[in-house]
Amino acid sequence: MSSNQKSWENITRPEYELFVRNLRSKGVTPPYGDSGLLRSSAGLLADLSFNEKERSLHIRLREVGKGETYASVLGGFDEQVKRIDR
């Protein structure tokens, strides 16, 4: 997998919804549905895709904010996924 993308497995609908709420609280605008663009005023632009049937979440970064790297942004998303109460 490329350095600008990451996938997570075993994500349920309630966990995905919590993930999205957590993103909003951090100033990230998620897509309206299960797939689309993630955006932030800090310069983040990414594709997000949640597949409920396969219980998978995938993020592909297009742009990151100034001073950020793909690794740091994906690490932040990874922390948000780990915070989901499973």
DSSP file with accessible surface (Angstrom, degrees, kcal/mol):
  #  RESIDUE AA STRUCTURE BP1 BP2  ACC     N-H-->O    O-->H-N    N-H-->O    O-->H-N    TCO  KAPPA ALPHA  PHI   PSI    X-CA   Y-CA   Z-CA
    1    1 A M              0   0  157      0, 0.0     4,-0.0     0, 0.0     5,-0.0   0.000 360.0 360.0 360.0 142.4    0.0    0.0    0.0
    2    2 A S    >   -     0   0   58      1,-0.1     3,-1.4     2,-0.1     0, 0.0  -0.175 360.0-113.3 -64.8 158.7    1.2    3.5   -0.8
    3    3 A S  T 3  S+     0   0   93      1,-0.3    -1,-0.1     3,-0.0     0, 0.0   0.609 112.1  61.3 -72.2  -8.5    2.5    5.8    1.9
    4    4 A N  T 3  S+     0   0   22     57,-0.1    57,-3.4    70,-0.0     2,-0.3   0.253 101.6  56.5-103.2  15.2   -0.5    8.1    1.4
    5    5 A Q  E <   -A   60   0A  51     -3,-1.4     2,-0.3    55,-0.2    55,-0.2  -0.977  53.3-178.2-145.9 157.5   -3.2    5.7    2.3
    6    6 A K  E     -A   59   0A  71     53,-2.3    53,-2.6    -2,-0.3     2,-0.3  -0.989   9.0-155.8-153.7 148.0   -4.3    3.4    5.1
    7    7 A S  E     -A   58   0A  41     -2,-0.3     2,-0.4    51,-0.2    51,-0.2  -0.931   2.7-160.6-125.7 150.1   -7.1    0.9    5.7
    8    8 A W  E     -A   57   0A  20     49,-2.8    49,-2.4    -2,-0.3     3,-0.3  -0.979  11.4-150.4-128.0 143.5   -8.6   -0.4    8.9
    9    9 A E  E     +A   56   0A 112     -2,-0.4    47,-0.2    47,-0.2    46,-0.1  -0.678  68.1  34.2-110.3 165.5  -10.7   -3.6    9.3
   10   10 A N  S    S+     0   0  102     45,-0.9     2,-0.6    44,-0.4    46,-0.2   0.862  71.4 153.6  60.5  40.7  -13.5   -4.7   11.6
   11   11 A I        -     0   0    1     44,-1.9    -1,-0.2    -3,-0.3     2,-0.1  -0.900  28.8-155.0-101.0 118.6  -15.1   -1.3   11.8
   12   12 A T     >  -     0   0   42     -2,-0.6     4,-2.7    43,-0.1     5,-0.2  -0.404  30.5-101.9 -86.3 169.1  -18.8   -1.4   12.5
   13   13 A R  H  > S+     0   0   53      1,-0.2     4,-2.6     2,-0.2     5,-0.2   0.940 122.7  48.5 -57.1 -50.1  -21.4    1.2   11.6
   14   14 A P  H  > S+     0   0   87      0, 0.0     4,-2.1     0, 0.0    -1,-0.2   0.898 112.5  49.6 -60.6 -36.1  -21.6    2.6   15.1
   15   15 A E  H  > S+     0   0   25      2,-0.2     4,-2.5     1,-0.2    -2,-0.2   0.910 110.3  50.0 -67.5 -40.4  -17.8    2.7   15.3
   16   16 A Y  H  X S+     0   0    7     -4,-2.7     4,-2.6     2,-0.2    -1,-0.2   0.929 109.9  50.6 -62.3 -44.2  -17.6    4.5   11.9
   17   17 A E  H  X S+     0   0   92     -4,-2.6     4,-2.2     1,-0.2    -2,-0.2   0.895 110.8  48.7 -63.3 -37.5  -20.2    7.1   13.1
   18   18 A L  H  X S+     0   0   44     -4,-2.1     4,-2.6    -5,-0.2    -1,-0.2   0.920 109.6  53.0 -66.4 -42.2  -18.2    7.7   16.3
   19   19 A F  H  X S+     0   0    0     -4,-2.5     4,-2.2     1,-0.2    -2,-0.2   0.938 109.9  48.3 -56.5 -46.5  -15.0    8.1   14.1
   20   20 A V  H  X S+     0   0   11     -4,-2.6     4,-2.4     1,-0.2    -1,-0.2   0.912 110.4  50.7 -63.8 -42.9  -16.8   10.7   12.0
   21   21 A R  H  X S+     0   0  134     -4,-2.2     4,-2.0     1,-0.2    -1,-0.2   0.915 109.7  51.3 -61.5 -40.5  -18.1   12.6   15.1
   22   22 A N  H  X S+     0   0   39     -4,-2.6     4,-0.8     1,-0.2    -1,-0.2   0.887 108.5  51.5 -63.7 -38.8  -14.5   12.6   16.4
   23   23 A L  H ><>S+     0   0    4     -4,-2.2     5,-2.3     1,-0.2     3,-1.0   0.933 107.9  52.0 -62.5 -45.7  -13.2   14.0   13.2
   24   24 A R  H ><5S+     0   0  136     -4,-2.4     3,-1.8     1,-0.3    -2,-0.2   0.894 105.0  55.6 -58.0 -40.3  -15.8   16.8   13.2
   25   25 A S  H 3<5S+     0   0   93     -4,-2.0    -1,-0.3     1,-0.3    -2,-0.2   0.733 106.3  52.7 -66.5 -19.0  -14.7   17.8   16.8
   26   26 A K  T <<5S-     0   0  126     -3,-1.0    -1,-0.3    -4,-0.8    -2,-0.2   0.273 126.1-100.1 -96.7   6.0  -11.2   18.2   15.4
   27   27 A G  T < 5S+     0   0   45     -3,-1.8    14,-0.6     1,-0.3     2,-0.5   0.645  79.7 133.4  87.2  14.7  -12.3   20.5   12.6
   28   28 A V  E   < -B   40   0A  17     -5,-2.3    -1,-0.3    12,-0.1    12,-0.2  -0.853  49.1-142.6-100.5 132.1  -12.3   18.0    9.8
   29   29 A T  E     -B   39   0A  91     10,-3.8    10,-2.1    -2,-0.5     3,-0.1  -0.845  19.9-159.8 -95.6 112.3  -15.4   17.9    7.5
   30   30 A P        -     0   0   10      0, 0.0     8,-0.2     0, 0.0     7,-0.1  -0.390  30.0 -85.1 -83.5 169.4  -16.2   14.3    6.6
   31   31 A P        -     0   0   13      0, 0.0     5,-0.1     0, 0.0     7,-0.1  -0.277  36.5-115.7 -67.4 161.0  -18.3   13.3    3.6
   32   32 A Y  S    S+     0   0  240      3,-0.1     4,-0.1    -3,-0.1     2,-0.1   0.875  95.6  18.6 -65.6 -38.4  -22.1   13.3    4.0
   33   33 A G  S    S-     0   0   35      2,-0.5     3,-0.0     0, 0.0     0, 0.0   0.011 113.0 -59.5-110.3-143.8  -22.3    9.5    3.4
   34   34 A D  S    S+     0   0   54      1,-0.1    16,-2.8    16,-0.1     2,-0.3   0.525 115.1  30.4 -87.4  -7.8  -20.0    6.6    3.6
   35   35 A S  E    S+ C   0  49A  79     14,-0.2    -2,-0.5     2,-0.0     2,-0.3  -0.996  78.3  76.0-150.7 152.1  -17.6    7.8    0.9
   36   36 A G  E    S- C   0  48A  31     12,-2.2    12,-3.1    -2,-0.3     2,-0.3  -0.965  74.0 -18.6 147.1-158.6  -16.3   11.1   -0.4
   37   37 A L  E     - C   0  47A  45     -2,-0.3     2,-0.4    10,-0.2    10,-0.2  -0.626  39.5-154.9 -90.0 138.1  -13.9   13.9    0.5
   38   38 A L  E     + C   0  46A   0      8,-3.2     8,-2.1    -2,-0.3     2,-0.3  -0.908  26.2 178.0 -98.7 135.7  -12.5   14.7    3.9
   39   39 A R  E     -BC  29  45A 139    -10,-2.1   -10,-3.8    -2,-0.4     2,-0.3  -0.977  15.2-178.7-139.4 152.8  -11.5   18.4    4.2
   40   40 A S  E >   -B   28   0A  27      4,-1.5     3,-1.6    -2,-0.3   -12,-0.1  -0.983  38.6-120.5-145.2 157.5  -10.1   20.7    6.8
   41   41 A S  T 3  S+     0   0  134    -14,-0.6   -13,-0.1    -2,-0.3   -14,-0.0   0.664 109.2  71.0 -69.3 -13.4   -9.3   24.4    6.9
   42   42 A A  T 3  S-     0   0   73    -15,-0.2    24,-0.4    23,-0.1    -1,-0.3   0.406 126.2 -91.9 -83.5   2.3   -5.7   23.4    7.7
   43   43 A G  S <  S+     0   0   32     -3,-1.6     2,-0.3     1,-0.3    -2,-0.1   0.504  75.3 147.1 105.0   5.0   -5.2   22.0    4.1
   44   44 A L        +     0   0   18     20,-0.1    -4,-1.5    -4,-0.1     2,-0.4  -0.581  15.1 170.6 -76.8 134.9   -6.2   18.4    4.5
   45   45 A L  E     +CD  39  63A  33     18,-2.4    17,-3.0    -2,-0.3    18,-2.4  -0.957  14.0 151.5-142.3 120.8   -7.9   16.8    1.4
   46   46 A A  E     -CD  38  61A   0     -8,-2.1    -8,-3.2    -2,-0.4     2,-0.5  -0.987  42.9-117.9-149.1 156.6   -8.5   13.1    1.4
   47   47 A D  E     -CD  37  60A  36     13,-3.1    13,-2.5    -2,-0.3     2,-0.4  -0.842  30.4-167.3 -95.7 132.2  -10.7   10.4    0.1
   48   48 A L  E     +CD  36  59A   3    -12,-3.1   -12,-2.2    -2,-0.5     2,-0.4  -0.960   7.9 179.8-120.5 139.9  -12.6    8.4    2.7
   49   49 A S  E     -CD  35  58A  56      9,-2.4     9,-2.7    -2,-0.4     2,-0.5  -0.964   6.3-172.5-142.7 122.1  -14.5    5.1    2.0
   50   50 A F  E     - D   0  57A   8    -16,-2.8     2,-0.6    -2,-0.4     7,-0.2  -0.968   5.4-165.0-112.6 128.5  -16.4    3.1    4.6
   51   51 A N  E  >> - D   0  56A  57      5,-2.9     5,-1.9    -2,-0.5     4,-1.0  -0.927   2.7-171.6-114.4 103.5  -17.7   -0.3    3.5
   52   52 A E  T  45S+     0   0  100     -2,-0.6     3,-0.2     3,-0.2    -1,-0.2   0.898  84.6  52.3 -63.3 -41.1  -20.3   -1.5    6.0
   53   53 A K  T  45S+     0   0  197      1,-0.2    -1,-0.2     2,-0.1    -2,-0.0   0.920 119.4  34.5 -62.3 -44.1  -20.6   -5.0    4.5
   54   54 A E  T  45S-     0   0  132      2,-0.1   -44,-0.4   -45,-0.0    -1,-0.2   0.507 104.3-132.1 -87.2  -6.9  -16.9   -5.6    4.5
   55   55 A R  T  <5 +     0   0  106     -4,-1.0   -44,-1.9    -3,-0.2   -45,-0.9   0.915  59.2 136.9  54.9  49.6  -16.5   -3.6    7.8
   56   56 A S  E   < -AD   9  51A  18     -5,-1.9    -5,-2.9   -47,-0.2     2,-0.4  -0.934  42.0-160.5-130.1 150.7  -13.6   -1.7    6.4
   57   57 A L  E     -AD   8  50A   1    -49,-2.4   -49,-2.8    -2,-0.3     2,-0.4  -0.995  12.8-174.5-127.9 132.7  -12.5    2.0    6.4
   58   58 A H  E     -AD   7  49A  49     -9,-2.7    -9,-2.4    -2,-0.4     2,-0.4  -0.996   5.6-173.2-133.6 134.7  -10.0    3.4    3.9
   59   59 A I  E     -AD   6  48A   0    -53,-2.6   -53,-2.3    -2,-0.4     2,-0.5  -0.997   2.2-172.7-128.2 131.1   -8.4    6.8    3.6
   60   60 A R  E     -AD   5  47A  90    -13,-2.5   -13,-3.1    -2,-0.4     2,-0.3  -0.985  20.6-138.1-122.6 120.1   -6.3    8.1    0.8
   61   61 A L  E     + D   0  46A   0    -57,-3.4   -15,-0.3    -2,-0.5     3,-0.1  -0.584  25.6 172.5 -79.3 134.2   -4.6   11.4    1.3
   62   62 A R  E    S+     0   0A 110    -17,-3.0     2,-0.3     1,-0.4   -16,-0.2   0.765  73.0   1.7-101.3 -47.0   -4.5   13.9   -1.6
   63   63 A E  E     - D   0  45A 115    -18,-2.4   -18,-2.4     7,-0.0    -1,-0.4  -0.992  62.3-159.6-141.9 146.8   -3.1   16.9    0.2
   64   64 A V        -     0   0   38     -2,-0.3   -20,-0.1   -20,-0.2     3,-0.1  -0.873  32.3 -94.3-122.9 159.1   -1.9   17.6    3.7
   65   65 A G    >   -     0   0   10     -2,-0.3     3,-2.2     1,-0.2   -22,-0.2  -0.162  55.6 -72.7 -68.9 165.2   -1.5   20.9    5.5
   66   66 A K  T 3  S+     0   0  216    -24,-0.4    -1,-0.2     1,-0.3     3,-0.1  -0.321 122.0  17.4 -58.9 132.6    1.7   22.9    5.7
   67   67 A G  T 3  S+     0   0   82      1,-0.3    -1,-0.3    -3,-0.1     2,-0.2   0.409 104.7 110.5  84.2  -2.8    4.2   21.2    8.1
   68   68 A E    <   -     0   0   99     -3,-2.2    -1,-0.3     4,-0.0     2,-0.3  -0.665  50.8-156.0-100.5 159.4    2.4   17.9    8.0
   69   69 A T     >  -     0   0   80     -2,-0.2     4,-2.3    -3,-0.1     5,-0.3  -0.860  33.0-109.4-124.6 163.7    3.5   14.6    6.3
   70   70 A Y  H  > S+     0   0   89     -2,-0.3     4,-2.9     1,-0.2     5,-0.3   0.935 120.6  51.9 -55.5 -45.3    1.5   11.7    5.1
   71   71 A A  H  > S+     0   0   75      1,-0.2     4,-2.2     2,-0.2    -1,-0.2   0.906 109.6  47.7 -61.7 -41.9    2.8    9.7    8.0
   72   72 A S  H  > S+     0   0   53      2,-0.2     4,-1.7     1,-0.2    -1,-0.2   0.916 114.8  45.4 -68.8 -39.3    1.8   12.2   10.6
   73   73 A V  H  X S+     0   0   22     -4,-2.3     4,-2.1     2,-0.2    -2,-0.2   0.943 114.6  46.9 -69.8 -45.7   -1.7   12.7    9.3
   74   74 A L  H  X S+     0   0   16     -4,-2.9     4,-2.6    -5,-0.3    -2,-0.2   0.881 109.6  55.8 -64.6 -33.2   -2.3    8.9    8.9
   75   75 A G  H  X S+     0   0   33     -4,-2.2     4,-2.3    -5,-0.3    -1,-0.2   0.890 105.6  51.9 -63.2 -38.0   -1.0    8.5   12.4
   76   76 A G  H  X S+     0   0   36     -4,-1.7     4,-1.8     2,-0.2    -2,-0.2   0.909 110.3  47.4 -64.9 -41.0   -3.6   10.9   13.6
   77   77 A F  H  X S+     0   0   10     -4,-2.1     4,-2.3     2,-0.2    -2,-0.2   0.905 109.2  54.7 -65.2 -39.4   -6.3    9.0   11.9
   78   78 A D  H  X S+     0   0   31     -4,-2.6     4,-2.5     1,-0.2    -2,-0.2   0.918 106.6  51.3 -60.6 -41.0   -4.9    5.8   13.4
   79   79 A E  H  X S+     0   0   90     -4,-2.3     4,-1.4     1,-0.2    -1,-0.2   0.894 108.3  51.9 -63.0 -39.6   -5.2    7.3   16.9
   80   80 A Q  H  < S+     0   0   13     -4,-1.8     4,-0.4     2,-0.2    -1,-0.2   0.900 109.6  49.0 -64.3 -40.1   -8.8    8.3   16.2
   81   81 A V  H >< S+     0   0    6     -4,-2.3     3,-1.4     1,-0.2    -2,-0.2   0.920 108.9  53.1 -65.7 -41.0   -9.6    4.7   15.2
   82   82 A K  H 3< S+     0   0  132     -4,-2.5    -1,-0.2     1,-0.3    -2,-0.2   0.804 102.4  60.1 -65.2 -26.1   -7.9    3.3   18.3
   83   83 A R  T 3< S+     0   0  145     -4,-1.4    -1,-0.3    -5,-0.2     2,-0.2   0.589  76.6 111.6 -78.5 -10.3  -10.0    5.6   20.5
   84   84 A I  S <  S-     0   0    7     -3,-1.4     2,-0.9    -4,-0.4   -69,-0.1  -0.477  79.1-118.7 -65.2 128.1  -13.2    4.0   19.2
   85   85 A D              0   0  145     -2,-0.2    -1,-0.1   -70,-0.1    -2,-0.1  -0.580 360.0 360.0 -73.6 104.9  -14.7    2.1   22.1
   86   86 A R              0   0  153     -2,-0.9    -1,-0.0    -4,-0.2    -4,-0.0  -0.749 360.0 360.0-102.8 360.0  -14.8   -1.5   21.0
